[in-house]
């Protein structure tokens, strides 16, 4: 009744004062608008996913004793219990049976059962998964499947009507409607790569992996998370944009995983204070704070202090936004960057290269280096006396490495008489070696340090 009163009031005063999401009211004798025709086409492409996995139960330490096990006739096999969970998925390739869902829906599952809208059940296999974005692809062998048409999620606007389809609380396929509340949500700590669509369409446990569609019945997002203390819906739900999900799906199908690379730059948000320090007209964006030695960025001539404006034509608004854009590119792809330096715009094309270890704790290299933190040299480091080597960026006082004579700022140029240029070199040279002979450059001097 309240909704009807609100709609009548809106017609009388000429604009809407209603706080709920609703379609335009009918005019005259025209039929009332309905989502049913859209849902008739879309719901067959949304599936229910049930998983089973075995969990080893924790035992009392006393029961690990062979005497007690024999005395109480406890079998030697570890006790396990079966666990079940429910989620949703979206068919995005009817011919090949590919289904997109969330990584957390199928993670560690021993058995995955997919139930279609028409009641058919199929056992699915995992094609690949990406924990950092919470996207997974599974596959079933079935005929007469229906897949959703993919919309360009970059064209979404706040206020667009959307519909969430999924399997909340294991009740069976359910539909809820709402609007896009916000776009580009990041920094929530839900996933490693975040660029969420926020919606007030009811999303509850079990909706994970389901479809968020527009009023054309096209996929605009994959439902993934809710924010609610009780685990229920409070009008704040999040979905992975379809462009991001499909890009990741293509990599997973091709490689079995997301084959992410790097440019070799460290960035930070351009604050108002930094903008004033760099004397820039811009008050937001991303500034390069470090360029890794030998990286694609260094070869392309990028420098610390450059402002990143766009990547492949997409405007870079924040460091999180830049990370998400790069996260969709795989090794070997080309990234075209537009940057600003000293008030002048410049363009550089870089190849996405494999990730390298940029820094590591000393104990991962050698136990005698415990307490030290090591990193590859940066471009700024190379401007000094050392042209190659590994830098000690930090060290704990009285640690094993500190007692051996290693100090913060030292640059290791040789290990066991072999020149080392990267952390990978150092790890390979010192592997299995007990005594460690290092050639260290400290300031203007250099010396050998034998660590037994």
N, C-alpha and C positions, 0 to 999 in steps of 0.2 A: 504493500500500500504506500509506503514511504517513497519507493521508487517512482510509482505512478504520479504521486503528488509532485515530486521533484521535476518529472518530465513535463507535466502540465504547466508548472511555474516557469520552466525554462522557455516554453513556447510563448507564454504570455509576456514575459519581460524581454524576450529576444535573444537571450544568451543563457548558457548552461551554468547552473550553480550546483550541479550534482557532483558528489565526491566519489561516485562509484563508476567503474568502467561499463559503458553500455553502448550498443549500436543505435544509430538514429532511429527514431520512432517511425511507425508507418504513417503514410499520408493518405487521407480519404479511405477508400475501400481497398487500397492495395494490400496484398498479403503482408503480414508481419515479417520482418527480416529474420532469417534463420541461418545458423552455421551448418545445419544438417547436410546440405548438398556438398559443402567443402569437406566435411568430416567423412562422408561416404567414400570420398576419393582418398583421403589422407590416412584414416585409421588402419586400413589393411597393411600399410607400410610400417606401422609401429608394432613391435613385438614385445612379449613378456619374456624375461630371462630368469631362469632358476638355476642356481649353482649349488653344488655339493662339494665339500672338501673335508678331509680328515684332519683332526687336530690332536696332537699327542698330549695326553693329560700329564700334569706334573705329579710326581710321586714323592712320598715321604722319603727323605734320605736313608732312613733305616731299611726301607724296602729294597734299596739298591744292593744291600749286602747279600751275597749268594747264600749264606747260612739261613738268613731270615726267609729268603725266597723259597728255599727248599723246605724249611720248617712249616711255612704257611701254605705251601704248594701253590705259589704264585707263578704263573707262566713267565718265561723269559721275554716273550714278545712285549714291547712297550704298549701300554693301554692307549687306545685312541677312541675318540668320539666323533661322530659325524656332525657337521655344521651345514646349515642351509641358509641361503640368502636369496632375495628377489630384487630384480631391477628391470630396466627397460632397454630397448634398442631400436634403431631405425634402419630399415632396409634402404641402402643407397645404390645398389646394383642388383637388379632382379635377375639378370642373366647369369651372373657369377655367384649370387647368393651372399654378397658382402653386407655385413651389418655393422654400423657404428654404435658403440656404447661407451661407457666410462671404464677406465682402467680399474677403478676400485670395485666395479660390479663383478668382474671376472677374475680379479687377482687371486692367485693361489687356488683356483678352482680345479678340482679333479674331474668334475663332470659338469657340462653346461647344456641345459635343455632350453630350446627356443620354442615358444608357443605362439602360433600365428593367430590373427583375428578370427580366422575360420575354424579354429580349434585344433589344427594339425600341430603335432609335436615333432621336433627334430633335434638330434644331437649335434652340437656345433663344435667346431675346432677353432682355436685361436690362431689368427693370421699374424698378429703382432700387437704390441702395446707400448704406450709411452706414459710412464708414471708422471713425468714432469708437467704434462698438459692434461693428464687424466683422460686420455683418448685411447680407445682400443678398437680393433677390428676383428670380428669373428666371421665365420663362414658356415653356411648350411647348404646341403644339396637338396634342392626342392624345385618343383615346377610351379608355374602359375603364380609367381611372386609379383608383388607390386612395390615399386620404389617411389620415393618422393622426389619431386623436382626441386632442384637446389636454387635458392634465391641468393642474390648478392647482398650479404649482410652489411656491407659498407654503406648501402643505401638506406638502412634503417634510420628512423628518426625517433626521438623521444616523443611519446604520445601515440605511436603506431599501435593498432590493435594486434594482439598475438594470442595464440591458443596453445596451451601445453597439453600434450597427450602422453600418458604413461601408465604405470601400474602401482599407484600409491598404496602402501600398507598391504600389498598382495591381494587387494580387493578385485583385481581385474582391470581391464582397460578403462581409464577414466579421462574425461576432458574437462579442463578449466580454462577460463578466459581472463584476459587483463590487457594491460598496455605495457609498452616499453617504458620503464621508469628512468633508466639511465643507460649510457653506453660507455664502453672503454673502462670499466671498473677494474682497478688494479690494486696491488698492495694489501689484499685481504688475507694473505697467508694461507689460502686454500690450496693453491697449486704453485708449481715453480714458474709456469708461464701463464699469466693472467691478462685477459682482455675481455672481461665478461659483459654480456647483456644482462642488465638488471630488469626484472619484471615483477609485477604484483599478481600475476597469474599464480594460483595456488600450486606450489610445488612441495611435495612431502616425501618422506622416505619411501623408496621404491620407484619414484619418478626418475631417478638417476639414469641417464642414457636415453631418455625419451625425447620426443620431438617438440620443438617450439616452432610453430608455423605462423605464417601471415594469413591474411584473409583471402589469399589466392590458393591456399593449401600448399604453399611452398615452404621448404625447410629453411629457417633462418637461424636456428641454434640447436644445440644439444643440451638438454637440462642436466645440470651437474651438481648444484649445491643449494643449500638453504642456510639462512642465519636465523636461528631461534634457540633460546636457552633450553626449551623442552624438546627440540628436535622436530617440531611441527611447523606449519606454515604461519608466518606473521606478516605476509605481504612483501617479503623480500626474498626473491629467488634469483638464481644466476644460471646463465646458459653460455656455453662456448659458441661463439659466432660460427655460422656455417662455413664461411670462407676459411677460417682457421682449421675447423674440423676436417674439411675436405682436403686441404693442403696436407695435413698430417696423415690423413687416410691414404693419400697417394704415395707418400713416403713409406708408410707401414706396409702397404701392398707390395711395393717395389723392393724394399730392403728387409722387411720383417721388423723394422724399428725405425725411429726417426733419426736420420743420419745428420745430426747438427754439426756445424762447424763454427768457425770464428773469423773475425776480421783482424783481431790483434789490438783492439783498443779498449781502454777503460774510460767510462763516461760518468758524468754526474749531471744532475739537473742544474740548469742555469737559473740561479736565484737573482733577485733584484740586486743584492750586494755584489755578486760576481759580475752581473751585467754592468754595474757602475765601474767596477775595477777594470774591466776590459773595454770600457767606454763604448758600449754597444747600445743601439737604439732598442734592441729586443730585450724584453724583461722575462721571457720564458723560453724554454727549449732545452737543448742538450749540449754540453761542452765536453770535448775530449780532454781527459786529465792525464792520460798516459798512453804511449804507443809502444807496443811490444817489439823488441829488436827482432829483425828477420821476418816480421809478419807481412801480410798483404798490405796492411795499412802503412807500414813504413816504406815499402816499395812503391806505394802510390803517392808518397810524399805528404801524408797527413802528419800533423804536428799537434802536440799538446797545446790547448788554447783554441783550436779550431772549433767552430760552432757547427753542429750537424743540423742541416735544414730539412733535407728529404733523403729517403732511401727508396730507389726504384719508383720515384714519383709520389711516394706517400709521405705526407708531412710528419716529421718527428716532433712530438709534443713533450715527451719526457723520457728519462732513461729506461723506465719500465716499458714504455711504448716502443722504443728502439729495440730493446731485448726481445719483445714479442715479434717484431717484424723480422729480425734476424733469425729467430727461432723457427720460422716457417721456411727458411732457406736451407738447402742441404749442401753438403760438400761438393764443390765444383760449380755451383751456381755463381752468377755474377751479380754483384751489388753495386748499383750506380749511386754514389753519394754526391749530394750538393752540400758544400760547406761554405762557411763565411770566415775569412781571415783578413784582419786589418780593414774591415769594411768592404772587402771585395769578395764576390761570389766565385767559387771554383767548383769544377766537377771532376770526380775521380771514379774509375771503374776498378773494382776489386774482386778477386776470386775468393769465394768462401773456402777456407782451408781447414784441414783437420785440426781438432783441438789439441793443444799441447799443454803439458803440465807447466803452469806459470809459477807456482810456488808450492812448497811442500815442507812438512815437518822433518827435521833432520833424522829422526829415528826411522823414517821410511826409507832413507837412503842408506844409513849405516847406524848401528846401535851406538857407536862411539860419538855420533853427532846428535845424540838425544839432547834436547833443550834448545837447539838452534832452529831457526826458520830460514829456509833457503829459497831463492827465486832466480829466474833468468834475468840477465841484464836488460835494462830498459835503454831506450835511445839516449836518455840523459846520462846514464851511467857510462855509455860508450864515449861520451865527450871528454871523459877524464883520461887516466892513464891506461885503464884496462879496456881492450877492444873486444874481448870475449871472456867468458867464464860464468861462474855462479856466485851470486852475492848473498852474504849472510845479512838478512834484513832485520833479524831480531835474535836475541839469545837470553836465556834465563840465567841469572847469577847462580853460581855453584852447581850448575847442571853438568852432566858428563862432558859435553862439548866445551863449556866454559873452563872447567878444570883442566882440560887438555890444551887450552891456550887459544881457542877460537874466540873471536870477538865480533861484535856487531860492526858491519861495514866492510869486513874482510871479503875479498874476492878470490875464490878458488879457481885457479887457471889450469892446474894439473892435478891428477889423482893417480897415485901409483905409476908416476912417470908418463902418463898418457894425458894429452891435452884434452880438456873438456870444455865444450861451448854451451851445452844446455843441461838441464836437470836430467834428461834422459841419458845423456852421455855419462854423467856422474853416477847414476843408478847402475848402469850397465858395467862400468869400470870397477865399482866397489862391491859388486854382488859376490858374496861368498868369501871376500877377502877379510882376514882377521886384522893384521896390522894395516894402518891406513897412512900413506905418505901423501901429504898435500903440499902443493906449491901455492902459497898465499901471497896476494898483493895487498898491502896495508898502507894506504896513503901513497907516498913516493917510493916506498921500499918494498922488497919482496923477499921471502924466505921459505924454507922447507919446514914442515911441521910433521913429525912422526908420532902417530897416535897408536899405542899398543893396547 
